[in-house]
Amino acid sequence: MKSELFAEENLEIGDGQRFALQNSHMLRVSLGPDVLAVKGGMVAFQGQIRFDHEKSGSMAKLLKKVVTSEDIPLMRVSGQGEVFFAQEAGTVHLLTLEGDGISVNGRNLLAFDAAMEWDINRVRGAGIMAGGLFNTTVRGVGTVALCTVGKPVVLDCSQQPTYVDVQAAVAWSASLVPNVVSSMNMKSMLRGGSGEAFQYAFHGPGFVVVQPYEWVNPASGSGGGGGGGIIGDLLKG
């Protein structure tokens, strides 16, 4: 059988890396130590692999998951073999953490080393009007895989104040503490608004990743920016 489908670029890579990009839209993980991944993110696997629901790990984290929309539906992937992850043909990016941390929108999280610490954190200044914005913070030593809609831009926040639409923010340095600010004014609200109601305000040493796409809050049809999404409904328990 002959076909362009069998071109080398489409064949399984075998570079021996634990986390590797099979291509720009698919992650390949060679198992040894366990991996935590979003439920529904597995598209194929080879070998003896087990998938288990990952619980919150603590009562405090469970309570956060109950009161926020950032309770990511995680599964623990264990065994021996290779697992392929993807999410709606989004673009996959790998970040290697060396004891530092990153704050990630749950809709953009794909997988990370299970030995790393993770928690749910509320964004400062994000009140009811902003939809109650929460992100997942991952810290430690290991690899984190993100999935973006389109090709993102990485902005340096150390030189000047940086403002990002809350629905387009993918992730930022955990050392940064953003505020949520509003560009609304009463006259604009009475006329239907500008469509750019809330932004994250960053300023300090660090970076923020922005995708060329704005998430839509499934509950309201607009706003939000911290729950469910590309990676599905969040972990129950």
MIBADO-661635 format. One line per 10 residues: number of its first residue (from 1); their letters; for each residue x, y, z of C-alpha. Coordinates in nm, 2 decimals. Layout:
<domis>
NUM	a	X Y Z  ...
</domis>
This chain:
<domis>
1	mkselfaeen	0.00 0.00 0.00  0.13 0.35 -0.09  0.01 0.69 0.03  0.14 1.02 0.14  -0.02 0.93 0.47  0.28 0.71 0.54  0.53 0.99 0.51  0.79 0.99 0.78  0.65 1.31 0.94  0.33 1.12 1.01
11	leigdgqrfa	0.49 0.81 1.17  0.53 0.77 1.54  0.84 0.94 1.68  1.09 0.74 1.88  1.33 0.99 2.03  1.31 0.84 2.38  1.19 1.16 2.55  0.93 1.13 2.82  0.72 1.43 2.70  0.75 1.50 2.32
21	lqnshmlrvs	0.55 1.66 2.05  0.43 1.40 1.80  0.33 1.70 1.60  0.21 2.05 1.67  -0.13 1.92 1.77  -0.05 1.59 1.95  0.15 1.51 2.27  0.33 1.18 2.31  0.42 1.07 2.66  0.65 0.77 2.73
31	lgpdvlavkg	0.53 0.64 3.07  0.74 0.54 3.37  0.64 0.77 3.65  0.27 0.86 3.64  0.12 1.15 3.45  -0.19 1.36 3.53  -0.40 1.45 3.23  -0.73 1.60 3.16  -1.01 1.35 3.12  -1.09 1.30 2.75
41	gmvafqgqir	-0.75 1.41 2.64  -0.62 1.06 2.55  -0.65 0.98 2.18  -0.44 0.66 2.16  -0.20 0.45 2.36  0.03 0.15 2.32  0.13 -0.09 2.60  -0.02 -0.17 2.94  -0.18 0.16 3.05  -0.43 0.23 3.32
51	fdheksgsma	-0.65 0.53 3.36  -0.79 0.63 3.70  -1.00 0.92 3.82  -0.77 1.16 4.02  -0.93 1.28 4.34  -0.87 1.63 4.48  -0.61 1.50 4.73  -0.73 1.72 5.02  -1.05 1.86 5.17  -0.93 2.22 5.11
61	kllkkvvtse	-0.88 2.15 4.74  -1.21 1.96 4.71  -1.39 2.26 4.86  -1.23 2.49 4.61  -1.35 2.26 4.33  -1.70 2.27 4.47  -1.72 2.65 4.48  -1.53 2.73 4.16  -1.55 2.64 3.80  -1.18 2.55 3.78
71	diplmrvsgq	-1.22 2.19 3.91  -1.03 2.04 3.62  -1.13 1.68 3.55  -0.80 1.50 3.60  -0.71 1.14 3.54  -0.40 0.95 3.66  -0.23 0.77 3.38  0.00 0.49 3.48  0.17 0.18 3.34  0.43 0.10 3.07
81	gevffaqeag	0.40 0.23 2.72  0.32 0.54 2.52  0.01 0.76 2.54  -0.10 1.02 2.29  -0.29 1.33 2.41  -0.47 1.60 2.21  -0.76 1.83 2.26  -0.98 1.95 1.96  -0.67 1.99 1.74  -0.54 2.26 1.96
91	tvhlltlegd	-0.17 2.35 1.94  0.04 2.18 2.21  0.32 2.35 2.39  0.57 2.20 2.65  0.70 2.39 2.95  0.98 2.25 3.16  0.96 2.37 3.52  1.27 2.37 3.74  1.12 2.43 4.08  0.92 2.73 3.97
101	gisvngrnll	0.55 2.74 3.89  0.29 2.85 3.63  -0.07 2.95 3.66  -0.29 2.80 3.38  -0.64 2.85 3.26  -0.80 2.51 3.31  -0.93 2.51 2.95  -0.57 2.52 2.83  -0.42 2.25 3.05  -0.35 1.91 2.89
111	afdaamewdi	-0.11 1.70 3.11  0.18 1.73 3.36  0.41 1.51 3.57  0.21 1.36 3.85  0.49 1.43 4.10  0.43 1.80 4.06  0.21 2.00 4.30  -0.11 2.16 4.18  -0.38 2.37 4.34  -0.67 2.60 4.25
121	nrvrgagima	-0.62 2.97 4.31  -0.86 3.27 4.29  -0.74 3.56 4.08  -0.72 3.88 4.30  -0.99 4.13 4.23  -1.21 3.89 4.03  -1.55 3.94 4.19  -1.90 3.84 4.09  -1.91 4.08 3.80  -1.60 3.91 3.65
131	gglfnttvrg	-1.75 3.57 3.69  -1.53 3.46 3.98  -1.20 3.39 3.80  -0.99 3.09 3.91  -0.67 2.93 3.77  -0.48 2.61 3.83  -0.13 2.66 3.96  0.13 2.38 3.89  0.47 2.39 4.07  0.78 2.17 4.10
141	vgtvalctvg	1.02 2.00 3.87  0.88 1.84 3.56  0.69 1.91 3.24  0.36 2.08 3.18  0.18 2.05 2.85  -0.06 2.33 2.74  -0.30 2.34 2.46  -0.39 2.67 2.28  -0.64 2.76 2.02  -0.41 2.90 1.75
151	kpvvldcsqq	-0.06 3.03 1.78  0.00 3.22 2.10  0.21 3.52 2.19  0.43 3.55 2.50  0.43 3.90 2.65  0.70 4.02 2.89  0.53 4.20 3.18  0.85 4.34 3.35  0.89 4.65 3.13  0.54 4.80 3.14
161	ptyvdvqaav	0.19 4.72 3.26  0.03 4.45 3.04  -0.34 4.40 3.01  -0.50 4.07 2.87  -0.86 3.98 2.80  -0.95 3.73 3.07  -1.09 3.50 2.80  -0.77 3.49 2.60  -0.52 3.44 2.88  -0.36 3.10 2.86
171	awsaslvpnv	-0.11 3.10 3.14  0.14 3.32 3.33  0.44 3.30 3.57  0.32 3.19 3.91  0.53 3.47 4.06  0.30 3.73 3.89  -0.01 3.84 4.09  -0.25 3.99 3.84  -0.55 4.21 3.92  -0.87 4.20 3.74
181	vssmnmksml	-0.97 4.55 3.60  -1.27 4.67 3.42  -1.28 4.89 3.12  -1.66 4.94 3.15  -1.82 5.28 3.21  -2.18 5.36 3.28  -2.24 5.52 2.94  -2.09 5.23 2.76  -2.30 4.98 2.97  -2.62 5.16 2.88
191	rggsgeafqy	-2.53 5.14 2.51  -2.47 4.77 2.53  -2.10 4.76 2.64  -1.78 4.74 2.43  -1.74 4.37 2.45  -1.41 4.42 2.64  -1.54 4.43 3.00  -1.26 4.27 3.20  -0.89 4.23 3.17  -0.60 4.08 3.37
201	afhgpgfvvv	-0.35 4.35 3.47  0.01 4.23 3.50  0.32 4.42 3.59  0.64 4.26 3.72  0.91 4.00 3.64  0.74 3.73 3.44  0.54 3.65 3.13  0.19 3.59 3.02  0.08 3.36 2.73  -0.21 3.49 2.52
211	qpyewvnpas	-0.40 3.29 2.25  -0.57 3.44 1.95  -0.91 3.32 2.07  -1.15 3.42 2.35  -1.32 3.15 2.55  -1.70 3.17 2.60  -1.84 3.10 2.94  -2.08 2.80 2.87  -2.31 2.92 3.15  -2.37 3.28 3.03
221	gsgggggggi	-2.25 3.28 2.67  -1.99 3.54 2.76  -1.74 3.65 3.02  -1.57 3.40 3.25  -1.23 3.26 3.18  -1.14 3.01 3.44  -1.35 2.70 3.42  -1.43 2.40 3.21  -1.38 2.44 2.84  -1.14 2.27 2.60
231	igdllkg	-1.06 2.02 2.86  -1.42 1.95 2.95  -1.62 1.96 3.28  -1.41 1.96 3.59  -1.31 1.69 3.83  -1.58 1.56 4.06  -1.42 1.48 4.39
</domis>
